[in-house]
Amino acid sequence: MFVAVAIAAAVLAANAAAPIPAEAANSIDRQAIVDYAYRYWHNYNPDYRDFNNTGSRGGDCTNFVSQALRAGGWRDVWGLDYKSTSVWWYWKWPPFQSWTWVNANKFFWFASGSGRADIVNISADLNRRFTLQLGDIVQIDYERDGEMDHSMIVTKKDGYDIYLTYHTTLGRDRQDHKFLDIYGGSPGAAYYGWHLHDS
C-alpha cells in the first residue's frame, strides 16, 4: 500500500509540473484512436504493460482501449485512490495504473460519470449500434450480471454493420471483427456502446 501511495504521489507531482494542454483534453481525434488500434491490435505497444494472463484482472482489452483513447485526446484524470471510478490514469515507471484503466467494469463506471461519453444500450435495439462512430467503444456483459467483461473499439463502419478491434485473452486479438459475428457467438449477453463527446 505504501508503494502504491508513493507512486500515485509521484504521478500527481509530475502531472502538476507538466499539465496537458486544455485543447488536448477537450477534443477527440477519432482517426487517431482508429490508427492506434490498427497499429497495436497485434503488435503491442511496449510503452504499456500487457495485462493478458494476469489472473483475476482479466485480459488486456480495457488497457488497449484506454491507450487508444489517450492517443485520441482523452486526458488522464489523476487521483491518489487508484481504486476510485473517478480517476483514470497510467504511470509508466514504476508501472502502475488506476483500476479504471485496465478493468472493463471499472472503466464502465468511469465513463458513465466522466461526462466524456453517452451510453448506448445496443441490447435494447441492435440497430442502435449504427449510432456509434469510429473511435467509439463497445462493452459486453456476458453474464448480464451488471459487470462488464470486455471492451472494444469501433474501427470500421458500413451500411451493414460496425466492426470492432480489440485485445483479449488466449491470443485471440482481432482487427475489424464484425459486430453481428460477435453477437452471434453470445446472443444472451448485454451490449453497450459509449459515444464519445467530440469536445
N, C-alpha and C positions, 0 to 999 in steps of 0.2 A: 504493500500500500504506500509506503514511504517513497519507493521508486516511482510509482505512478504519479503521485502528487508532485514530485520533483520534476518529472518530465513535463507534466501539464504546466507547471510554473514557468519552465523554460520556454514552452510554446507561447504562453501569454506574453512573456517578455520579448521574444523575437517578433511576435506579431505587432506589438506596440512600437517596436523600433522600425519596422518596415511594413506599414499598413498597405493593403491592397487598394489601388485607386478606385474611387467611387464608380467610375464608368465601367470598370471591370466587374464590379459587384452587382451592378444594376442592369446589365444587358446580357442576353444569351446569344451565343453564336451556335445555332443549331448544326450548321455544317461542320463546325469544329468538333462537336460531340460525335457526329457520324464518322468523321475522318479518324477520330481517336479510336472508336470502336472497330473500324476496319483495320487499323494499323495493329491493334493489340489484342484482337479477339483470339488469336492463336499464339502469337509470339508475345509473351507477357512483358510488360514494361518493368525493367529491372529497378526503377526508382521506387517501386512499391513492393510490399510483401505479397506473397502468394498464399492465400488462405484456403486453398484446396487441402483436403485431408487434415483438417485441424479439429477433428472430433466434434464436440457439441456446437461449435461455432459455425459449422456447415461449410459450404464451399466458398468460391471466390466471386460469386455473381454480384453481390452488392458492392464489394470492393471495386470491381470493374466498373459498375455503374457510377459510383462516386468519383472515380478517376476521370471518367468521361465528362461528368457534369462539371468538375473543377476545370477541365480543359476547355469546356464551353462557356465558362464565366461564373459559375457558382463560387461564391466566396466562402471560405471556411468560417465557421461560427465557433469561436473559442470559448472554453469554459473549463474550470478545474474538475467538475464532475463528469468524467468521461462516460458514465453510465446514463446520463441525462438525455432525454429525447429533445432537448432544446439546443444541444450543441451538435456540431458536425465538423470534424477536422481530422487531419492526418499529419503526423510528425515523422519525418524520415529517419532521423538518427538521434538518440537511440530509438528504434522503431516503436511507435505507439500510435493509437488512434481512438477516436470515440467509438462507442458501440454502434452508433447510427451510421458510421462509415462502412461497416462490414456486415451488419446483421439486417436481414431483409425486414423483419418486423419492426425493429427499432427505426430503420430508415422510413418505413411507412408512417410512423407516428411523428418523426421529424418533419417529413414532407407535409403532413396534414396540418401542422401548427406553424409552419415556417412562413406562410404567405408567398411561397415561391411557385406553387403549382396548385391546380384544381384537380380533384379526384374525378375519375370517370368510371362508373360501375358498368363494366363491359358485360358482366354476367346477366344483368337485367335486360340487356338488349345487345346482342353481338354486333349489330350494325354500329353501335357507338364507337367501336374501335376505329372507324373511319374518321372520327373527330380528332384523333391523335395525329400529331405531326412528327416529322423527322426530329429525332433527338428526345422525344418524349419517352416516358418509362412505363413499362407494364410489369405488374407484380401478380404472383399466383399464390393463393391459399389452397393448397392441395386437399387438405382435410376439412376445409370450411369450418375451422375451429377458431377463426378470428386471428390466427397467427400467420403472417406472410412467410412463405417458404422460398420464393425465388424472385429474382429481379432481372429485367431485360431492357434493352434499348431498341427503340423503333429506328431502323436504319434504311428502310425502303418502304415505298407505298405505291400501290397502283389501284386500278378500279376494281380489283378482285380481292385484295387482302392487304394487310400490313405485314412487314417482315421484321424479325427480331434477331438481334445479335447479342450474345451473352457468353459468360463463363459459367461453368457448372462443375460438378464433381465427376470423377471417373473418366476424365479426358474427353467428355462429350461436348466441348465448347462448339458453338455454332455461329455461322455467319448467315444472315438473311433467312432465318428459319420462318417458314410461313405460319402465321398465327393459327389458321384453321387446322394445320397438321398438329400443332401443339395442343390445341383444344380437343382434337380427335383422340389424342392419347390420354387426356384427363378431362373428360366431359363433365365430371362431377365436381371439379374444382371451381373456386371463385376467382374471377379475373378482374383486376383493377388497373386502370391507367392513371398516369399523372401527366396532365397537360401543363407544361412549363409556362410560366409567365415570361414573356419576351423582354419585359423591363420592370 
